[in-house]
Amino acid sequence: DGSMISGGNFHAEPVALSADAMACAIAEVGAIAERRIAMLIDSNVSRLPPFLTADAGLNSGFMIAHVTAAALASENKSMAHPASVDSLPTSANQEDHVSMATFAARRLQPMIANVAHILAIELLAAAEGIEFLRPLQSSAPLESAHALLRTRVPRFVVDRYIAPDIERAAALVRAGTLAKAFRATPGLPALWIAV
């Protein structure tokens, strides 16, 4: 009868669903890292000085860095909302179910950038925690990672503008430099290594 029926063979739903799954995983990596930061700065949990500073009455230590990590983790949770469930018809209803795969994929890079910064803050906090436990030593791979981080970021003796330090640590995360040291560490969660 001259009708044309689209079978949806071009549909990008598989891409959208895969990107949605990646977004959820990325958000979870950041959320888990943020929780570890929270435990490090909480002296009731870590038994380290509050906010990882020797003088919590005068210095705020890692308090604001943790707030930054929490904000980035929260932003990622919002961005992890499944794009594939948000369809709006287009092309005069010719495309009546749109997968939103473009947005589903496009948001992943900003989410990964957020996680790199969360992990950078975690690295900085963990390194500071190690400093408070000296002269004790950790495993060889972790000591190697700590030494590498310290070539870029000195210890926090008193409060300072922390954004440049976070950027330097995030660059190490993004480059995979620290991941190489961590791969040799038994028992480290695979999610951490993957990022």
C-alpha positions in Angstrom: 0.0 0.0 0.0 3.0 2.3 -0.3 3.6 2.5 3.5 7.0 2.7 4.9 7.7 1.3 8.4 11.0 1.9 10.1 12.3 -1.1 11.9 14.6 0.9 14.1 17.7 -0.8 12.6 19.7 2.4 12.9 18.8 2.9 16.5 21.6 3.9 18.9 20.0 2.3 22.0 22.8 -0.2 22.4 25.3 2.7 22.6 23.1 4.6 25.0 22.6 1.6 27.3 26.4 0.9 27.3 27.2 4.5 28.0 24.6 4.5 30.8 26.3 1.5 32.4 29.7 3.2 32.1 28.3 6.4 33.7 27.0 4.4 36.7 30.4 2.7 37.1 32.3 6.0 36.8 30.0 7.6 39.4 30.5 4.7 41.8 34.3 4.9 41.6 34.1 8.5 42.6 31.6 7.8 45.3 33.7 5.1 46.9 36.9 7.2 46.8 35.0 10.1 48.4 34.0 7.8 51.3 37.6 6.8 51.8 38.6 10.5 52.0 35.8 11.1 54.5 37.2 8.2 56.7 40.8 9.5 56.4 39.9 13.0 57.7 37.6 11.8 60.4 39.9 11.2 63.4 37.2 9.0 65.1 37.7 6.5 62.2 41.3 7.0 61.1 42.8 7.7 64.5 44.9 10.3 62.6 44.7 14.1 63.5 41.4 15.7 62.5 41.3 16.8 58.9 44.9 15.5 58.5 46.4 18.6 60.0 48.6 18.8 63.1 46.8 22.0 64.2 43.1 21.6 63.5 42.3 24.6 65.6 44.2 26.9 63.2 44.3 25.0 60.0 41.4 23.4 58.1 43.7 20.7 56.6 41.8 18.5 54.1 38.3 19.7 55.1 37.7 21.8 52.0 39.5 19.3 49.7 36.9 16.7 51.0 34.1 19.2 50.3 35.4 19.4 46.7 35.5 15.6 46.4 32.0 15.4 47.7 30.7 18.0 45.3 32.4 16.3 42.3 31.0 12.9 43.4 27.5 14.4 43.7 27.8 16.0 40.3 28.7 12.6 38.8 25.7 11.0 40.5 23.5 13.6 38.8 25.2 13.0 35.4 24.8 9.2 35.8 21.0 9.4 35.4 20.3 7.0 32.5 20.1 9.0 29.3 18.5 6.1 27.5 15.3 6.5 29.5 14.8 10.1 28.5 13.3 10.0 25.0 11.8 12.9 23.1 10.4 12.3 19.6 12.1 14.3 16.8 11.8 14.8 13.1 8.0 15.4 13.2 7.6 12.2 15.1 9.4 10.2 12.4 11.9 9.3 15.1 9.4 8.6 17.8 11.8 7.0 20.3 15.2 8.7 20.5 17.9 6.9 22.5 19.8 10.1 23.5 23.0 8.1 22.9 25.0 11.2 22.0 24.5 12.8 25.4 24.9 9.4 27.1 28.4 9.1 25.6 29.3 12.9 25.7 28.9 13.1 29.5 31.5 10.4 30.2 34.6 12.5 29.7 33.5 15.2 32.2 32.6 12.4 34.6 36.0 10.8 34.2 37.7 14.2 34.8 35.7 14.6 38.0 36.8 11.1 39.2 40.4 11.9 38.4 40.2 14.9 40.7 38.4 12.9 43.4 41.2 10.2 43.2 43.8 13.0 43.3 42.3 14.3 46.6 42.3 10.8 47.9 46.0 10.3 47.0 46.9 13.6 48.7 45.0 12.7 51.8 46.4 9.2 51.9 49.9 10.6 51.5 49.3 13.0 54.3 48.0 10.1 56.5 51.2 8.2 55.8 53.3 11.2 56.9 51.6 11.1 60.3 52.5 7.4 60.8 56.2 7.8 60.1 58.7 6.2 60.8 56.4 3.3 59.9 56.7 2.1 56.3 54.1 0.8 53.9 54.6 -1.7 51.1 57.3 -1.0 48.5 54.7 -0.1 45.7 52.9 2.3 48.0 56.1 3.9 49.2 57.1 4.3 45.5 53.8 5.9 44.7 54.1 8.1 47.8 57.6 9.2 46.8 56.4 10.0 43.3 53.6 12.1 44.5 55.9 14.0 46.9 58.1 14.9 43.9 55.1 17.0 42.7 53.4 17.9 45.9 55.1 18.7 49.2 53.6 17.7 52.6 50.9 20.0 54.0 52.5 21.6 57.1 50.1 24.5 57.2 47.1 25.5 55.1 47.8 26.6 51.6 45.9 27.0 48.3 45.3 23.4 47.4 43.9 23.6 43.9 47.4 23.5 42.2 48.3 20.4 44.3 45.1 18.7 43.3 45.8 19.5 39.6 49.3 18.0 39.9 48.0 14.9 41.5 45.2 14.6 39.0 47.7 14.8 36.2 49.5 11.7 37.7 46.2 9.9 37.9 45.2 10.7 34.3 48.7 9.8 32.9 48.5 6.4 34.6 51.9 7.0 36.3 50.6 6.1 39.8 48.5 3.2 38.4 51.7 1.4 37.4 53.0 1.4 41.0 49.6 0.3 42.3 49.3 -2.7 39.9 52.0 -4.3 41.8 50.1 -4.0 45.1 48.2 -7.2 46.1 44.6 -6.7 47.2 44.1 -3.3 45.7 40.5 -3.0 44.4 40.3 -3.5 40.6 38.1 -0.4 40.2 40.8 1.9 41.6 43.5 0.4 39.3 41.2 0.7 36.3 40.8 4.5 36.6 
